[in-house]
Every structure is written in C-alpha cells, then in structure tokens.
Amino acid sequence: MLFNLFFCRPLTILIFAAVIFAGPAIANEDAKALWKASAFTQSGQFTEGIEGPACDRDGNVFAVNFQKQGTIGKVSPDGKADIFIELPEGSVGNGIRFDQTGHFYIADYVKHQILKVNPETKAIRVLAQNPSMNQPNDLAITDDGTLFASDPNWAGSTGQIWRIDQDGSTTLVAKEMGTTNGIEVSPDNKTLYVNESKQLNVWAFTIADDKTLVNKRLVRKFDDHGFDGMRADVDGNLYITRYGKGTVVKMSPSGEILQEVDVLGMRPSNLCFGGPDGRTVYVTEVESTRLVAFRVDRPGRAWQAWQR
C-alpha cells in the first residue's frame, strides 16, 4: 500500500495538472482542422472598409461598413449578415471593442471620436472626442473598461496612443511613435501591445497603476509586409494580421512565431475570437470584402472575459 501511494500519487497529480492546464479540450476535433481558413460570409457584403470585428456574448460578429461606409454589420454564428446600425452622418468606424456589460465602442476615425453603443436599444452616443487625434484606428480595453486607442498619422508615418476613460476624458499616453495600428491588452491587464504598420515593430508597454504607459520595449521587428489588427488569446499570445502577405501570425509574448495561417486574401485588416468555445478566429479580409474564419487551439482573451 505504501508503495502504491508513493508511486501512484505523483502520477495522479501529474494527470490532474495536465487536465487543468490543457484548457478547452480539443480531443474531439481533428488537429488537422486547426489553422485552416474558410469563408464565413459572402464576398461583396461589406465594402473595402471592412474592419474591426468583435464578438458579443452570443457569438455574433460585428464589423464596420456593411454594404456601405458608416454602418455596422452583424453576422450571426451561422454566417447570416445584415446591417445592425447606421452611424451618425459623417461618421465612419474602424475598430470595435465590447466591454463586460455588453456595450461596444467604435473608433470613429473621421470625426476624431469614440462612440459608445447600447446593443439592446441601438442608442449611439459620443463617449469621447478630441480634435488632437489624427484618426483613432483600433481599440484595446482592460477589464475595468479603460480604453486605449491607436492613432496613426499615415501621411507622416508617425503615430501615438490615447487612453480614454469612462468619464470621456482623453489622455495622450504615448507619442513620437511609428504608424500605430493593432493594439491589445494582455490577459492580466498589465501589458499593452501595439504594432506599427510601416515600421514593422511590435512594442510592449507596462500599464502602471495610474494607467500611464511605462517601460516601452521592442517585442519583435518583422522584415517585410505590413501589420493591421491584433488580438490576444488567453495565454497572452498575439494574433497579428499581416496586411499584404495574406496571413495571420500567432506570436508568443516573447516574440516567437508559433503559427502562420493563410487567410485566403492578401489584405487581412483585423480579427477577433468567438465561437461557442472561444477558439474560432474571425478575420476581416479587404481583398474579398468578407469575413473568413479558422479554428485555433486556445480561446481568445476577449471571449474569456465573457465567461466571468
């Protein structure tokens, strides 16, 4: 009995630990089905401004510029798409992010503002507006609802980062950067990542207790093609759209390339995680003006937040 306890107990512990840390099981899914993209919506339903996908709690995917500029489209889990709302006259959206209450935010790059939408009533209001913004591009959000917006100046090949608080105040938290584009918060809410489309850098900042950004460091510099939207999984790995290359790369927090997925078009603009288990990645693809989807091994950070 002592022999069995001594030798079997560690084995039991190891098996239990393996189950705990394996995350969502993929035993019933052929591993060969992972990392292979397929069309999710029909080509031509969105304009070439297709961008900013974000999933709600029910698995619907929202993206900008459905049928015409200045709209938000809603795509059900089975791929049926329709206009959800039209934005105020003159507004055009780019990035979309949901908070944990179910409201979502839109970067309106034309009017230099952030819109907040109540999906139940479809009411739209201006959360923040600042004429000093070049054109707010994409959004990241912490668990407490603090927003960070990338803000590129394409003509000048420069960029900056803004923080937007829930009271509508805006604070410039990083300047003198390259063309800031994809932006994301780590699962522990302690790190902000941002990429620079033209300079091909991925940077990390520590988010201080007062929500300022400190300790800027380079995660990885790429050699070719461009960047666009970027999102994290529950392990902190970054999924980055490679605009002009037609792929999405999965990169570790230390900068190691773990996977690269062909997304059936050369101009992927952004992505989000959804599906019933958070392991479906939806990509907005400009060349085909549609959404494509592929399965991955771990859920997205945003999907995990819905489970709390």
C-alpha positions in Angstrom: 0.0 0.0 0.0 2.8 2.4 0.8 4.5 1.5 -2.5 1.3 2.3 -4.4 0.7 5.6 -2.5 4.2 6.7 -3.0 4.4 6.0 -6.8 0.8 6.4 -7.9 0.1 9.7 -6.1 2.6 11.7 -8.1 1.2 10.2 -11.3 -2.3 11.1 -10.3 -1.2 14.7 -9.6 0.5 14.9 -12.9 -2.6 13.7 -14.8 -4.8 16.1 -12.8 -2.4 19.0 -13.6 -2.4 18.1 -17.3 -6.2 18.3 -17.4 -6.2 21.6 -15.6 -3.7 23.3 -17.7 -4.8 21.8 -21.1 -7.6 24.3 -21.3 -10.6 23.7 -23.6 -10.4 20.1 -24.8 -9.7 19.5 -28.5 -9.8 15.7 -28.2 -13.0 15.6 -30.3 -11.6 17.9 -33.0 -9.1 16.6 -35.6 -5.9 18.6 -35.1 -5.7 18.8 -38.9 -8.8 21.1 -38.9 -6.9 23.8 -36.9 -5.2 26.7 -38.6 -7.2 26.3 -41.9 -9.2 29.3 -43.0 -12.6 29.2 -44.9 -15.1 31.8 -46.0 -17.6 32.8 -43.3 -19.6 35.5 -45.2 -20.2 36.0 -48.9 -17.8 38.3 -50.8 -19.2 41.8 -51.5 -21.5 42.1 -48.5 -19.1 44.6 -46.9 -17.2 47.4 -48.5 -13.4 47.6 -48.8 -13.6 49.4 -45.5 -14.4 46.1 -43.7 -12.6 46.2 -40.4 -12.9 46.0 -36.6 -14.6 42.6 -35.9 -15.8 42.0 -32.4 -17.9 39.2 -30.9 -20.7 39.6 -28.4 -21.6 37.1 -25.7 -24.0 35.2 -28.0 -21.3 34.6 -30.7 -22.5 37.3 -33.1 -19.7 39.1 -35.0 -19.9 42.8 -35.6 -17.8 44.6 -38.2 -17.8 48.0 -39.8 -19.0 49.1 -43.2 -21.6 46.6 -44.2 -23.0 47.3 -47.7 -21.9 51.0 -47.4 -19.5 53.1 -45.4 -20.7 54.4 -42.0 -22.6 51.2 -40.9 -22.1 48.4 -38.5 -22.9 44.9 -39.8 -24.0 42.0 -37.6 -23.2 38.4 -38.6 -24.9 35.6 -36.8 -22.9 32.4 -35.8 -24.3 30.7 -38.9 -22.9 33.4 -41.2 -26.0 35.4 -42.0 -25.2 39.1 -42.2 -27.3 42.3 -42.1 -27.0 46.0 -41.1 -27.2 46.4 -37.3 -26.9 50.2 -37.1 -26.1 53.2 -39.2 -23.7 55.7 -37.6 -24.4 59.4 -37.3 -24.0 61.3 -40.5 -20.3 61.7 -41.4 -19.0 59.1 -39.0 -17.0 56.0 -40.3 -16.0 53.3 -37.9 -12.8 51.3 -37.7 -12.0 49.3 -34.5 -14.8 47.8 -32.3 -14.5 46.5 -28.8 -17.1 45.2 -26.3 -16.9 45.8 -22.6 -18.1 43.3 -20.0 -21.5 45.0 -19.7 -22.3 44.2 -23.3 -21.9 47.8 -24.7 -19.5 48.3 -27.5 -17.2 51.1 -28.6 -16.3 52.3 -32.1 -13.2 54.2 -33.2 -14.7 56.9 -35.5 -11.6 58.0 -37.4 -13.4 60.7 -39.4 -14.7 62.7 -36.5 -11.8 62.0 -34.1 -14.0 60.4 -31.6 -15.0 57.2 -29.8 -18.6 56.2 -29.9 -20.4 54.0 -27.4 -23.3 51.8 -28.4 -26.1 50.1 -26.4 -26.8 47.0 -28.4 -30.2 46.5 -26.7 -31.6 49.9 -27.7 -29.1 50.6 -30.5 -28.6 54.0 -29.0 -25.3 55.7 -30.0 -23.5 58.4 -28.0 -20.2 60.1 -28.2 -18.0 58.9 -25.3 -15.0 61.0 -26.1 -13.9 63.4 -28.8 -10.6 65.1 -29.3 -9.5 67.1 -32.4 -5.9 66.4 -31.5 -6.4 62.8 -32.5 -5.2 62.1 -36.0 -7.7 59.3 -36.6 -8.4 56.8 -33.9 -7.9 53.5 -35.5 -8.2 50.5 -33.3 -9.1 49.9 -29.7 -8.0 47.8 -26.7 -9.9 47.5 -23.5 -9.0 46.5 -19.9 -11.3 44.5 -17.7 -12.4 47.7 -15.9 -13.4 49.4 -19.1 -10.4 51.6 -19.7 -9.8 52.1 -23.5 -6.6 52.6 -25.4 -6.7 53.8 -29.0 -4.0 53.6 -31.6 -3.8 56.8 -33.6 -1.7 56.8 -36.8 -0.7 59.7 -39.0 -0.4 57.8 -42.3 0.9 60.8 -44.2 3.7 61.4 -41.7 4.4 57.8 -40.9 4.0 58.6 -37.2 1.6 57.7 -34.5 0.5 57.9 -30.9 -1.6 56.2 -28.3 -4.6 57.6 -26.3 -6.2 56.5 -23.2 -10.0 57.0 -23.0 -11.6 56.8 -19.5 -15.3 56.0 -18.9 -15.9 59.7 -18.0 -15.0 60.6 -21.6 -11.6 62.1 -20.7 -8.8 61.5 -23.2 -5.1 61.4 -22.3 -2.1 61.1 -24.7 -0.1 58.3 -23.2 2.5 57.6 -25.9 3.8 59.8 -28.7 6.6 60.0 -31.2 5.9 56.5 -32.5 5.6 55.0 -35.9 2.2 54.3 -37.6 0.4 52.8 -34.5 -2.2 50.3 -35.6 -3.1 47.0 -34.0 -3.4 47.3 -30.2 -4.2 44.8 -27.4 -4.1 44.3 -23.6 -2.6 41.2 -22.1 -4.9 38.8 -20.2 -3.5 40.0 -16.8 -4.2 43.7 -17.8 -0.6 44.6 -17.1 0.8 45.0 -20.6 -0.3 47.0 -23.6 0.9 45.8 -27.0 0.8 48.0 -30.2 2.2 47.4 -33.7 3.5 49.9 -36.2 2.3 49.1 -39.7 5.0 50.8 -41.7 8.0 50.3 -39.3 7.0 46.6 -38.7 7.6 46.8 -35.0 5.6 45.2 -32.2 6.0 47.1 -28.9 5.0 46.4 -25.3 4.3 48.8 -22.5 3.7 48.2 -18.9 0.4 49.6 -17.8 1.1 51.4 -14.5 -1.4 51.5 -11.6 -2.4 55.0 -12.7 -3.0 53.7 -16.3 0.0 55.5 -17.7 2.3 53.6 -20.0 5.9 52.9 -18.9 8.8 50.6 -19.7 8.4 50.6 -23.5 10.3 47.6 -25.1 10.5 46.0 -28.5 8.9 42.5 -28.7 9.8 41.8 -32.3 10.7 43.6 -35.6 9.5 41.9 -38.8 11.3 42.1 -42.1 8.5 42.5 -44.6 4.8 43.3 -45.3 2.5 45.3 -43.1 0.6 45.0 -39.9 -3.0 45.7 -39.1 -5.3 44.5 -36.3 -4.0 42.4 -33.3 -5.7 40.3 -30.6 -4.5 38.1 -27.8 -5.5 34.6 -26.6 -5.9 33.5 -23.0 -2.2 32.6 -22.8 -1.1 36.1 -23.9 -0.1 35.0 -27.4 -0.7 37.7 -30.0 -2.5 37.1 -33.3 -1.4 39.7 -35.8 -2.8 40.3 -39.3 -0.1 40.6 -42.0 -1.6 43.1 -44.4 -0.1 42.5 -47.9 1.1 39.0 -47.0 -2.4 37.5 -46.6 -1.7 35.7 -43.3 -2.3 35.9 -39.6 0.6 35.1 -37.3 0.4 33.7 -33.8 3.3 35.2 -31.8 4.3 34.5 -28.2 4.7 37.3 -25.7 8.4 37.0 -26.1 8.2 37.4 -29.9 8.5 33.8 -31.1 6.4 33.0 -34.2 4.3 29.9 -33.3 1.9 29.6 -36.3 1.0 31.4 -39.5 -2.3 31.0 -41.2 -3.2 31.7 -44.9 -6.5 33.7 -44.7 -7.5 33.4 -48.4 -6.8 37.0 -49.3 -3.8 39.4 -49.3 -5.3 42.2 -47.2 -6.5 40.9 -43.7 -7.4 44.0 -41.7 -8.4 42.8 -38.3 -9.6 39.8 -36.2 -11.5 38.6 -33.2 -12.1 35.4 -31.2 -15.5 33.9 -30.9 -17.5 30.7 -31.4 -19.0 28.5 -28.7 -15.6 27.8 -27.1 -13.8 31.0 -28.0 -11.5 29.1 -30.4 -12.8 30.4 -33.7 -10.9 33.4 -35.1 -12.8 35.7 -37.5 -10.8 37.8 -39.9 -12.0 40.8 -41.9 -10.4 40.5 -45.3 -10.4 43.5 -47.6 -9.5 41.9 -50.9 -12.5 39.6 -50.9 -14.7 42.1 -48.8 -15.7 39.2 -46.5 -15.0 37.5 -43.2 -13.1 34.3 -43.1 -12.7 32.0 -40.1 -10.3 29.4 -38.7 -10.1 27.3 -35.6 -7.3 27.6 -33.1 -6.1 25.7 -30.0 -6.8 28.2 -27.3 -9.6 30.7 -26.6 -9.3 34.4 -27.0 -8.8 36.8 -24.2 -12.0 38.8 -25.0 -14.0 35.6 -25.1 -12.7 34.5 -21.7 -13.9 37.9 -20.3 -17.5 37.0 -21.3 -17.3 33.9 -19.1 -16.9 35.8 -15.9 
